[in-house]
Amino acid sequence: MNAREIVVGLQTDIEVISKDESTSRIVEIEIQAPVAKDEKERQPLNLALVLDRSGSMQGNKLRFAKQAALHVVDLLDEKDHLAVVVYDDSVDILSESGLVTAQNRRRIKQLLQQVECGGCTCLSGGWLNGCQQIAATAQNNSINRTLLLSDGLANAGITDVEELSHHARELASMGVSTSTFGVGNDFNEHLMEAMANMGQGNFYFIESPQDIPNIFASEFKELSAITARDIELKLELPNETTHELFGGYEEKQNTENLVIPIGSMYSGKSQMIYVRVNFPAQQEAKDLVLKAAIYARGESGELLEATNQVTYSCVSKAELEKAAKNIPLLERFATVELAEVSTRALKMEREGRNAEASNMLSNTLMASAPYTDPHIHEVYRSQADRMKYPMSEEDRKGSHYENYRRRRMQHRDEEEFRMDIISGHLVMHMDRFLDVLDTGSPFSIGNIHKFLFMGDMFRLHEEYLGVDTHMISQQVGEQIDAMLGMDILQNYSVTICNAGRRVYFSKNGSFLVNGERMEMDDVKGIPFIQVPVNGEAQKLFLDTGSPLNYLNSRVTQGLQQLDTARDTYPGIGEFTTPIYELPVTIAGVTVPFRFGNLPQTLESSLMVSGIQGILGIEIYRHFDVAFAFPEHRILIAPANSH
């Protein structure tokens, strides 16, 4: 395979269908975009920033939206076009589409600084004006996209989901795509996702205003690396079949093909698309062929195309029951189907049809159980329970957004590894290698200089504060190949499920825990959270490299000592600590944790930073924990076995 070419892969769950009765088959299509010819060069961008300035954006929301817009302005150069539109119940074109010259950049930034909040939310007016600005300056080789940010319901102008989605579809067909950014708990997530889906862009849920700049930067990074545009997937389905498309994509049906517009894809990206095809009984018993073709435009406007096909043999019912199944495909599809059904159920729940929503999701969960990951199963079982009663807006939007990410499954953006706690260390099995996860270390170490992980290349240090892989191997009692510190981990969402002996990494922000959402900050790159210990809130480092928990000696003073323990700390060496037991309350559950005291030098160093102690690996014996490092957020839920 040439990395400069677009690729389409085609698999099915079972490669036979029945002669005697109707058969349903799952088809998995994988599209991979070409790798960029020159990573230093990119195509010109033609963007419109459309920002909500309605009254509800007052304060941090508008401040961070303006900060994100200013950041985008700084990232563009003189070959790019930019328009800026702001809206409340009226629409103002702050800056018409024009080249981002030094003079224009200064002018736009000054105008953005002057934006103030106003009245209602005429989302359609702001968005359509932004799209018109882009259309006026679109070029053959430019990437044309409107970035629409809103924190509220569309309550002026066009407000109907179907009508807005129709406009997004029409504009995308003319080369103007749309990405949507919903902030907080008051916007309509179904509307914003539908506009992004039909507009061939991306949908984002921004829980906290502080996340706006980072998410805008992520969108810009993708736009800057696009190597395939105007992508269309054509499926030639056998006669008399019906189908169901998953993922929220637009579909066009003609007499011969199912046509699915995909939009744009960035360098090397893989996208998975799932279709359920229903075959009638095949009395003639002849082979049936399903063909897939991809058409797109490359970086220089050249035509890109690729084809693939799968052949189904017709067999008796007895032979069908013995046919081999593609289990990995069925496992991937189970997650996508659950996300699809959950999205429909969330709409019912919002309409007050709670029992119907919960039952629909529960029934799908039961049917997909043989192929569903245990942690995914628990996520949706919990969600089905919560749907029995009115859900909070935060829960609705968080659940909807996780569904969106799972429905748009992107191969290689998520990885799962087996994990064990060995001698007080979290050890990940990566192929034939053993790697320790250490959120308490700012640097990663290993015996090799470069480390390829999740498609990214990282530099490894030989040692940190005298600690190297030889020393870690001695502590663990196994040959450890690398220790992954925060310089690597900070790039991903990382879910640790000790009960299932699994750790999950995600590039796209998805995680496998539905639990208490907490803010997570850091000191010199090391994450910490605030939790009640013995009824008093304490700021504690989250250190997956620490076998013990630690607490300031002031807090443990006067408590009964239960035991002693020995530990080693980088730069400190080996030491002995008394052990105390105190109740810790997390995710609504109070659990007794064992705490020691750090050596005075290290304890004083932590106190200077406002940190009262360390949560080590004991938390993972009681809870499933998801670190959303890029969003500075953590999710914690009681483990399945507790």
SELUM-357250 format. One record per residue (C-alpha): residue number from 1; x, y, z. Coordinates in Angstrom, 1 decimal. Layout:
- NUM,X,Y,Z
...
//
This chain:
- 1,0.0,0.0,0.0
- 2,1.3,3.5,-0.9
- 3,0.9,5.9,2.1
- 4,0.2,8.7,-0.4
- 5,-3.0,6.9,-1.6
- 6,-6.5,6.8,-0.1
- 7,-7.5,3.3,1.0
- 8,-10.8,1.6,1.6
- 9,-11.0,-1.6,3.6
- 10,-14.1,-3.9,3.7
- 11,-15.0,-6.6,6.2
- 12,-18.2,-8.4,7.3
- 13,-19.2,-10.3,10.4
- 14,-19.9,-13.6,8.5
- 15,-19.2,-14.2,4.9
- 16,-22.3,-16.4,4.2
- 17,-26.0,-15.7,4.0
- 18,-29.0,-18.0,4.1
- 19,-30.8,-19.7,1.2
- 20,-33.8,-20.4,3.4
- 21,-34.5,-17.2,5.3
- 22,-33.6,-13.5,5.5
- 23,-30.2,-12.7,6.8
- 24,-28.7,-9.5,8.4
- 25,-25.0,-8.8,8.0
- 26,-22.7,-6.1,9.5
- 27,-20.4,-4.4,7.0
- 28,-17.4,-2.5,8.3
- 29,-15.8,0.0,5.9
- 30,-12.5,1.6,6.9
- 31,-11.3,4.7,5.0
- 32,-7.7,5.8,5.5
- 33,-6.6,9.2,4.2
- 34,-3.3,9.7,2.4
- 35,-0.2,10.8,4.4
- 36,0.7,14.4,3.7
- 37,3.3,14.9,0.9
- 38,5.0,17.7,2.9
- 39,4.1,18.1,6.5
- 40,5.5,21.6,6.5
- 41,3.1,22.8,3.8
- 42,-0.6,23.0,4.1
- 43,-3.5,24.0,1.9
- 44,-4.9,27.5,2.4
- 45,-7.7,27.8,4.9
- 46,-10.9,29.8,4.3
- 47,-12.6,30.1,7.7
- 48,-15.5,31.9,9.4
- 49,-15.5,32.3,13.2
- 50,-19.2,32.6,14.2
- 51,-19.4,33.5,17.9
- 52,-22.5,33.7,20.2
- 53,-22.6,37.0,22.1
- 54,-26.1,36.5,23.6
- 55,-26.6,37.5,27.2
- 56,-25.9,34.0,28.6
- 57,-22.4,34.2,27.3
- 58,-21.6,36.9,29.9
- 59,-18.4,36.4,31.9
- 60,-16.0,33.5,31.3
- 61,-17.8,32.0,28.3
- 62,-17.4,35.1,26.2
- 63,-13.9,35.7,27.6
- 64,-12.6,32.3,26.6
- 65,-14.5,32.3,23.3
- 66,-12.7,35.6,22.4
- 67,-9.4,34.0,23.6
- 68,-10.0,31.0,21.3
- 69,-10.8,33.3,18.3
- 70,-7.7,35.4,19.0
- 71,-5.6,32.2,19.0
- 72,-7.1,31.1,15.7
- 73,-6.3,34.5,14.2
- 74,-2.6,34.1,15.3
- 75,-2.4,30.6,13.7
- 76,-3.4,31.8,10.3
- 77,-1.1,33.4,7.8
- 78,-1.3,35.5,4.6
- 79,-2.5,32.7,2.3
- 80,-5.6,32.2,4.5
- 81,-8.9,33.9,4.5
- 82,-10.9,34.7,7.7
- 83,-14.3,36.2,8.4
- 84,-15.6,36.9,11.9
- 85,-19.3,37.1,12.7
- 86,-21.0,37.7,16.1
- 87,-24.6,37.3,16.9
- 88,-27.3,37.6,19.5
- 89,-30.8,38.5,18.3
- 90,-29.1,40.5,15.6
- 91,-26.0,39.7,13.5
- 92,-22.9,41.7,13.0
- 93,-20.2,40.9,10.5
- 94,-17.3,42.0,12.6
- 95,-14.8,41.4,9.7
- 96,-15.6,40.4,6.2
- 97,-13.7,37.5,4.7
- 98,-10.2,38.6,3.7
- 99,-6.6,37.5,3.7
- 100,-5.0,37.5,7.1
- 101,-2.3,40.1,6.5
- 102,-0.4,41.6,9.4
- 103,-2.6,44.7,9.2
- 104,-5.8,42.7,9.0
- 105,-4.8,40.5,11.9
- 106,-4.3,43.5,14.1
- 107,-7.6,45.0,13.1
- 108,-9.5,41.7,13.7
- 109,-8.0,41.3,17.2
- 110,-8.9,44.8,18.2
- 111,-12.5,44.2,17.0
- 112,-12.7,40.9,18.9
- 113,-11.6,42.6,22.1
- 114,-14.5,45.0,21.9
- 115,-17.3,42.4,21.6
- 116,-19.8,42.5,24.4
- 117,-22.8,40.4,25.3
- 118,-26.3,41.2,24.1
- 119,-29.8,39.6,23.8
- 120,-31.3,36.4,22.4
- 121,-29.8,33.7,20.1
- 122,-30.2,34.0,16.4
- 123,-28.0,31.1,15.7
- 124,-29.2,30.6,12.1
- 125,-28.5,34.2,11.1
- 126,-25.0,34.2,12.5
- 127,-24.1,30.9,10.9
- 128,-25.6,31.6,7.5
- 129,-23.8,34.9,7.3
- 130,-20.5,33.2,8.1
- 131,-21.1,30.6,5.4
- 132,-21.9,33.3,2.9
- 133,-18.6,35.0,3.7
- 134,-16.7,31.8,3.1
- 135,-18.6,31.1,-0.2
- 136,-17.6,34.5,-1.5
- 137,-13.8,33.8,-1.2
- 138,-13.7,30.0,-1.7
- 139,-10.9,28.8,-4.0
- 140,-10.4,25.5,-5.8
- 141,-7.7,24.3,-3.3
- 142,-8.9,26.0,-0.1
- 143,-10.4,24.3,3.0
- 144,-13.7,26.1,3.6
- 145,-15.3,25.7,7.1
- 146,-17.5,27.7,9.4
- 147,-16.7,27.3,13.2
- 148,-20.0,27.9,15.0
- 149,-19.9,28.4,18.8
- 150,-23.1,28.7,20.9
- 151,-24.1,28.3,24.6
- 152,-27.9,28.5,24.1
- 153,-31.0,27.4,22.3
- 154,-31.7,28.8,18.9
- 155,-34.7,31.0,19.7
- 156,-34.7,33.5,16.9
- 157,-34.5,33.1,13.1
- 158,-34.6,29.5,11.9
- 159,-34.9,27.2,14.9
- 160,-36.1,23.9,13.4
- 161,-33.5,21.1,13.5
- 162,-34.5,19.6,10.1
- 163,-34.4,22.9,8.3
- 164,-31.0,23.9,9.8
- 165,-29.7,20.4,9.0
- 166,-31.0,20.8,5.4
- 167,-29.1,24.0,5.0
- 168,-25.9,22.5,6.4
- 169,-26.3,19.6,3.9
- 170,-26.7,21.9,1.0
- 171,-23.8,24.1,2.0
- 172,-21.5,21.1,2.5
- 173,-22.5,19.9,-1.0
- 174,-21.2,23.3,-2.3
- 175,-17.9,22.9,-0.4
- 176,-18.6,24.9,2.8
- 177,-18.5,22.6,5.8
- 178,-19.5,23.3,9.4
- 179,-18.1,22.4,12.8
- 180,-20.2,23.2,15.9
- 181,-19.1,24.0,19.5
- 182,-21.7,23.7,22.2
- 183,-20.7,25.4,25.5
- 184,-22.2,24.6,28.9
- 185,-25.6,23.0,29.6
- 186,-28.2,25.2,27.7
- 187,-27.6,24.5,24.0
- 188,-29.5,21.8,22.0
- 189,-27.0,19.0,21.5
- 190,-29.2,17.2,19.0
- 191,-29.3,20.3,16.8
- 192,-25.6,21.1,17.1
- 193,-24.6,17.5,16.2
- 194,-27.1,17.3,13.3
- 195,-25.6,20.5,11.8
- 196,-22.1,19.1,12.1
- 197,-23.0,15.7,10.7
- 198,-24.9,17.1,7.7
- 199,-22.3,19.9,7.4
- 200,-19.5,17.3,7.2
- 201,-17.6,18.8,10.1
- 202,-17.1,18.0,13.8
- 203,-19.3,18.4,16.9
- 204,-17.8,19.4,20.3
- 205,-19.4,19.6,23.7
- 206,-17.4,22.0,25.9
- 207,-18.3,21.5,29.5
- 208,-16.1,24.3,30.9
- 209,-15.4,27.7,29.2
- 210,-11.7,27.2,30.0
- 211,-11.7,24.3,27.5
- 212,-12.7,26.5,24.5
- 213,-9.2,27.5,23.4
- 214,-7.8,24.0,23.5
- 215,-10.7,22.5,21.5
- 216,-10.5,25.3,18.9
- 217,-6.8,24.5,18.6
- 218,-7.6,20.8,18.1
- 219,-10.0,21.7,15.3
- 220,-7.4,24.0,13.7
- 221,-4.8,21.2,13.9
- 222,-7.1,18.9,12.0
- 223,-7.9,21.5,9.3
- 224,-4.2,22.2,8.8
- 225,-3.4,18.6,7.9
- 226,-6.3,17.7,5.5
- 227,-5.1,15.5,2.6
- 228,-8.5,14.3,1.2
- 229,-11.5,16.5,0.5
- 230,-15.0,16.0,-0.9
- 231,-14.8,12.3,0.1
- 232,-17.7,10.1,-1.0
- 233,-18.2,6.5,-0.2
- 234,-20.3,4.5,-2.7
- 235,-21.7,1.1,-1.7
- 236,-23.1,-1.1,-4.5
- 237,-25.6,-3.2,-2.7
- 238,-27.1,-6.4,-4.1
- 239,-30.7,-6.1,-5.4
- 240,-33.6,-6.4,-3.0
- 241,-31.5,-5.7,0.1
- 242,-32.3,-3.0,2.7
- 243,-29.8,-1.3,4.9
- 244,-29.3,0.7,8.1
- 245,-26.4,3.2,8.3
- 246,-24.8,4.0,11.7
- 247,-22.9,7.1,12.8
- 248,-25.3,9.9,11.8
- 249,-23.9,10.3,8.3
- 250,-26.0,11.7,5.5
- 251,-27.0,9.1,3.0
- 252,-28.1,9.4,-0.6
- 253,-29.9,6.5,-2.3
- 254,-30.0,6.1,-6.0
- 255,-31.0,3.1,-8.2
- 256,-27.6,1.5,-8.0
- 257,-25.6,2.8,-5.0
- 258,-25.8,4.0,-1.5
- 259,-23.8,7.2,-1.5
- 260,-22.4,8.6,1.8
- 261,-20.7,12.0,1.8
- 262,-17.8,11.9,4.3
- 263,-16.3,15.4,3.9
- 264,-12.6,15.9,4.7
- 265,-10.0,13.7,6.4
- 266,-6.6,14.7,7.7
- 267,-3.2,13.0,7.0
- 268,-3.2,9.3,7.9
- 269,-6.6,9.4,9.6
- 270,-8.7,6.2,9.6
- 271,-12.5,6.3,9.8
- 272,-14.7,3.4,10.4
- 273,-18.3,3.3,9.0
- 274,-20.8,0.6,9.8
- 275,-23.8,-0.6,7.7
- 276,-26.3,-3.4,8.5
- 277,-27.4,-5.0,5.3
- 278,-30.5,-7.2,5.2
- 279,-30.7,-9.9,2.6
- 280,-33.8,-11.7,1.6
- 281,-33.8,-15.5,1.4
- 282,-31.5,-16.5,-1.6
- 283,-33.4,-19.4,-3.3
- 284,-31.1,-19.3,-6.3
- 285,-28.1,-19.9,-4.1
- 286,-25.7,-17.8,-6.1
- 287,-22.8,-15.7,-4.6
- 288,-23.7,-12.1,-4.0
- 289,-21.0,-9.3,-4.1
- 290,-21.1,-6.1,-2.1
- 291,-18.7,-3.4,-3.6
- 292,-17.3,-0.3,-2.0
- 293,-15.6,2.6,-3.8
- 294,-14.1,5.8,-2.4
- 295,-13.7,9.0,-4.4
- 296,-12.0,12.2,-3.1
- 297,-9.8,15.1,-4.1
- 298,-6.2,15.2,-2.9
- 299,-4.0,18.0,-1.7
- 300,-3.5,19.4,-5.3
- 301,-7.0,18.7,-6.4
- 302,-6.1,15.4,-8.0
- 303,-8.7,12.6,-8.0
- 304,-8.2,9.9,-5.4
- 305,-10.1,6.6,-5.6
- 306,-10.0,3.1,-4.2
- 307,-12.3,0.1,-4.4
- 308,-12.9,-3.1,-2.5
- 309,-15.5,-5.8,-2.2
- 310,-16.8,-8.7,-0.2
- 311,-18.5,-11.8,-1.5
- 312,-21.2,-13.7,0.3
- 313,-21.8,-17.4,-0.3
- 314,-25.4,-18.7,0.0
- 315,-25.7,-21.7,2.3
- 316,-28.3,-23.8,4.2
- 317,-29.5,-22.8,7.6
- 318,-27.4,-25.7,9.1
- 319,-24.2,-24.5,7.4
- 320,-25.0,-20.9,8.4
- 321,-25.0,-21.9,12.1
- 322,-21.5,-23.4,11.7
- 323,-20.0,-20.4,9.8
- 324,-17.0,-18.5,11.4
- 325,-17.7,-15.1,12.9
- 326,-15.5,-12.1,12.8
- 327,-15.5,-11.6,16.6
- 328,-13.3,-8.4,16.7
- 329,-15.6,-6.7,14.2
- 330,-18.7,-7.7,16.2
- 331,-17.1,-6.3,19.3
- 332,-16.4,-2.9,17.6
- 333,-19.8,-2.8,16.1
- 334,-21.5,-3.5,19.5
- 335,-20.1,-0.3,20.9
- 336,-21.2,1.7,17.8
- 337,-24.7,0.2,17.9
- 338,-25.1,0.9,21.7
- 339,-24.1,4.5,21.1
- 340,-26.6,4.8,18.3
- 341,-29.5,3.4,20.3
- 342,-28.4,5.5,23.3
- 343,-28.6,8.7,21.3
- 344,-32.2,7.9,20.2
- 345,-33.0,7.0,23.8
- 346,-31.7,10.3,25.1
- 347,-34.1,12.1,22.7
- 348,-37.0,10.1,24.2
- 349,-35.8,10.8,27.8
- 350,-35.7,14.6,27.0
- 351,-39.3,14.3,25.8
- 352,-40.3,12.7,29.1
- 353,-40.6,9.1,27.7
- 354,-38.3,7.8,30.4
- 355,-39.5,4.2,30.7
- 356,-39.5,3.8,26.9
- 357,-36.0,5.2,26.6
- 358,-34.6,3.0,29.4
- 359,-36.3,-0.2,28.0
- 360,-35.0,0.4,24.5
- 361,-31.4,0.9,25.6
- 362,-31.7,-2.1,28.1
- 363,-33.0,-4.4,25.3
- 364,-30.1,-3.5,23.0
- 365,-27.7,-3.9,25.8
- 366,-29.0,-7.4,26.5
- 367,-28.8,-8.4,22.8
- 368,-25.3,-7.1,22.3
- 369,-24.0,-8.5,25.6
- 370,-21.9,-11.4,24.0
- 371,-19.8,-8.9,22.1
- 372,-19.8,-5.8,24.4
- 373,-16.7,-4.9,26.5
- 374,-17.6,-5.2,30.2
- 375,-16.8,-1.6,30.9
- 376,-18.8,-0.3,27.9
- 377,-21.6,-2.6,29.2
- 378,-21.5,-1.0,32.6
- 379,-21.5,2.5,31.1
- 380,-24.7,1.9,29.3
- 381,-26.3,-0.2,32.0
- 382,-25.8,2.8,34.4
- 383,-27.2,5.1,31.7
- 384,-30.3,3.0,31.2
- 385,-30.9,3.2,34.9
- 386,-30.5,6.9,35.0
- 387,-33.0,7.3,32.1
- 388,-35.8,6.0,34.3
- 389,-35.9,9.4,35.9
- 390,-35.3,12.9,34.5
- 391,-31.6,13.3,33.8
- 392,-29.6,16.5,34.5
- 393,-28.6,18.6,31.5
- 394,-25.0,17.9,32.3
- 395,-25.6,14.2,32.2
- 396,-27.6,14.4,29.0
- 397,-24.9,16.4,27.2
- 398,-22.0,14.4,28.5
- 399,-23.7,11.1,27.6
- 400,-24.7,12.4,24.1
- 401,-21.2,13.6,23.4
- 402,-19.7,10.2,24.4
- 403,-22.2,8.6,22.1
- 404,-21.1,10.9,19.3
- 405,-17.5,9.9,19.7
- 406,-18.2,6.2,19.8
- 407,-20.6,6.3,16.8
- 408,-17.8,8.1,14.8
- 409,-15.3,5.4,15.8
- 410,-11.8,6.3,14.5
- 411,-9.4,3.4,14.2
- 412,-6.1,3.9,16.0
- 413,-7.4,6.8,18.0
- 414,-8.3,4.4,20.8
- 415,-6.3,1.6,22.2
- 416,-6.9,-0.9,24.9
- 417,-4.1,-2.8,26.9
- 418,-4.1,-5.4,29.7
- 419,-3.0,-4.0,33.0
- 420,-1.9,-5.4,36.3
- 421,-1.0,-4.0,39.7
- 422,2.4,-5.6,40.4
- 423,4.3,-4.8,43.6
- 424,2.4,-1.5,43.9
- 425,2.9,-0.3,40.3
- 426,0.5,-0.1,37.4
- 427,2.0,-2.2,34.7
- 428,0.7,-2.1,31.1
- 429,1.2,-5.1,28.7
- 430,1.9,-3.6,25.3
- 431,2.6,-6.4,22.9
- 432,5.6,-8.2,24.4
- 433,6.7,-5.2,26.4
- 434,5.9,-4.2,30.0
- 435,5.5,-0.5,30.7
- 436,4.8,1.3,34.0
- 437,2.3,4.2,34.1
- 438,3.5,7.0,36.4
- 439,1.4,10.1,36.6
- 440,3.7,11.3,39.3
- 441,6.6,11.7,37.0
- 442,6.9,14.7,34.6
- 443,9.2,12.7,32.3
- 444,9.1,9.2,30.6
- 445,12.1,7.0,30.8
- 446,13.4,3.9,28.9
- 447,16.3,2.2,27.3
- 448,15.5,3.5,23.8
- 449,15.6,7.2,22.8
- 450,12.4,7.2,20.8
- 451,9.1,5.6,21.6
- 452,6.2,5.1,19.1
- 453,2.9,5.1,20.9
- 454,-0.7,5.6,19.5
- 455,0.9,6.7,16.2
- 456,3.0,9.4,17.8
- 457,6.7,9.5,18.4
- 458,8.0,10.5,21.8
- 459,11.5,11.0,23.3
- 460,12.4,8.8,26.4
- 461,14.9,9.9,29.0
- 462,17.5,7.4,30.3
- 463,16.7,8.3,33.9
- 464,14.8,10.8,36.1
- 465,16.2,11.8,39.6
- 466,18.3,8.7,39.6
- 467,15.5,6.4,38.6
- 468,15.9,4.2,35.5
- 469,14.2,1.1,34.1
- 470,16.7,-1.2,35.9
- 471,15.7,0.3,39.3
- 472,11.9,0.1,38.4
- 473,12.4,-3.6,37.3
- 474,13.9,-4.4,40.6
- 475,11.0,-2.8,42.5
- 476,8.4,-4.5,40.3
- 477,10.1,-7.9,40.1
- 478,9.6,-7.9,36.3
- 479,11.6,-6.7,33.4
- 480,10.2,-3.2,32.7
- 481,10.9,-1.7,29.3
- 482,9.6,1.9,29.8
- 483,7.9,4.2,32.3
- 484,5.3,6.5,30.8
- 485,5.2,9.8,32.5
- 486,3.1,12.9,32.1
- 487,5.0,14.2,29.0
- 488,3.3,11.3,27.2
- 489,0.2,10.7,29.2
- 490,-0.9,14.4,29.1
- 491,-1.7,14.0,25.4
- 492,-4.5,11.4,25.9
- 493,-7.6,10.5,27.9
- 494,-6.6,7.5,30.0
- 495,-9.1,5.2,31.7
- 496,-7.9,2.8,34.3
- 497,-10.2,-0.1,35.2
- 498,-8.4,-2.4,37.6
- 499,-11.3,-4.8,38.2
- 500,-11.3,-5.6,34.5
- 501,-7.4,-5.4,34.3
- 502,-7.6,-2.9,31.4
- 503,-6.3,0.5,30.6
- 504,-7.7,2.5,27.7
- 505,-6.1,5.4,25.8
- 506,-8.0,7.8,23.6
- 507,-6.8,10.6,21.3
- 508,-10.3,11.9,20.7
- 509,-11.2,12.5,24.3
- 510,-13.5,9.5,24.9
- 511,-13.4,7.6,28.1
- 512,-15.1,4.6,29.6
- 513,-16.3,5.9,33.0
- 514,-19.7,7.4,33.8
- 515,-19.2,8.8,37.2
- 516,-18.5,11.9,39.2
- 517,-16.8,14.6,37.1
- 518,-14.2,16.6,38.9
- 519,-11.9,19.4,38.0
- 520,-8.2,18.3,37.8
- 521,-5.4,20.8,38.0
- 522,-1.6,20.2,38.0
- 523,1.5,21.4,39.7
- 524,4.5,21.3,37.3
- 525,2.6,18.9,35.2
- 526,1.6,16.5,38.0
- 527,-2.2,16.2,38.3
- 528,-4.1,16.8,41.6
- 529,-7.7,16.8,42.8
- 530,-9.5,17.9,45.9
- 531,-11.3,15.3,47.9
- 532,-12.7,15.0,51.5
- 533,-10.4,13.0,53.8
- 534,-11.8,12.4,57.3
- 535,-14.4,15.1,56.4
- 536,-11.8,17.8,55.5
- 537,-11.1,18.8,51.8
- 538,-7.5,18.0,50.9
- 539,-5.6,18.7,47.7
- 540,-3.8,15.4,46.7
- 541,-1.5,14.5,43.9
- 542,-2.7,11.6,41.7
- 543,0.4,9.4,41.5
- 544,0.0,6.1,39.7
- 545,3.7,5.4,40.5
- 546,3.2,5.5,44.3
- 547,2.4,2.2,46.0
- 548,1.2,4.1,49.1
- 549,-1.1,7.0,49.9
- 550,0.4,9.9,51.8
- 551,-1.1,12.7,53.9
- 552,0.4,15.7,55.7
- 553,1.6,14.8,59.2
- 554,-0.5,17.6,60.6
- 555,-3.7,15.8,59.5
- 556,-2.6,12.4,61.0
- 557,-1.3,13.9,64.2
- 558,-2.9,12.2,67.2
- 559,-4.4,9.3,65.2
- 560,-3.8,5.7,66.1
- 561,-1.0,4.1,64.1
- 562,-2.0,0.8,62.5
- 563,1.3,-0.3,60.9
- 564,4.5,0.8,59.3
- 565,5.6,0.5,55.7
- 566,8.7,1.1,53.6
- 567,8.8,3.0,50.3
- 568,11.3,4.6,48.0
- 569,11.0,8.1,46.5
- 570,13.0,9.6,43.6
- 571,15.7,11.9,45.0
- 572,14.9,10.8,48.6
- 573,15.7,7.2,48.6
- 574,14.2,4.5,50.9
- 575,12.4,5.5,54.1
- 576,10.0,4.1,56.7
- 577,6.5,5.6,57.4
- 578,3.8,5.0,60.0
- 579,0.4,3.9,58.5
- 580,-2.9,5.4,59.5
- 581,-6.5,4.7,58.2
- 582,-8.8,7.6,57.3
- 583,-12.1,7.7,55.4
- 584,-12.0,9.2,51.9
- 585,-15.2,10.2,50.1
- 586,-15.2,10.0,46.2
- 587,-18.1,9.7,43.8
- 588,-20.6,9.6,46.7
- 589,-18.8,6.6,48.3
- 590,-16.8,6.6,51.5
- 591,-13.9,4.1,51.6
- 592,-11.2,3.7,54.3
- 593,-7.8,4.4,52.8
- 594,-4.4,3.7,54.3
- 595,-2.1,6.8,54.5
- 596,1.6,7.3,55.4
- 597,3.7,10.4,56.0
- 598,6.3,11.6,53.6
- 599,9.8,12.5,54.8
- 600,9.8,16.1,56.1
- 601,11.8,17.5,53.2
- 602,9.3,16.2,50.6
- 603,6.3,17.1,52.8
- 604,7.5,20.7,53.1
- 605,8.0,20.8,49.3
- 606,4.4,19.7,48.7
- 607,3.0,22.2,51.2
- 608,4.7,25.1,49.3
- 609,2.7,24.0,46.3
- 610,-0.5,23.8,48.4
- 611,-0.6,20.0,48.2
- 612,-1.5,18.0,51.3
- 613,-0.6,14.6,50.1
- 614,-0.7,11.8,47.5
- 615,-3.3,9.3,46.3
- 616,-1.4,6.3,45.1
- 617,-2.6,3.1,43.5
- 618,-5.1,2.2,46.3
- 619,-7.8,4.3,44.6
- 620,-7.8,1.9,41.6
- 621,-8.7,-1.0,43.9
- 622,-12.0,0.7,44.7
- 623,-12.7,2.9,41.7
- 624,-12.6,3.1,37.9
- 625,-10.8,6.3,37.0
- 626,-10.7,8.3,33.7
- 627,-8.1,11.0,33.3
- 628,-9.2,13.5,30.6
- 629,-5.8,15.1,30.7
- 630,-6.3,17.5,27.7
- 631,-9.6,18.8,29.3
- 632,-8.1,19.0,32.9
- 633,-10.9,16.8,34.1
- 634,-11.3,13.4,35.9
- 635,-14.2,11.0,36.1
- 636,-14.4,8.5,39.0
- 637,-17.0,5.7,39.6
- 638,-17.1,2.8,42.0
- 639,-15.5,-0.3,40.4
- 640,-17.8,-3.0,39.2
- 641,-16.6,-5.4,41.9
- 642,-17.3,-3.0,44.8
//
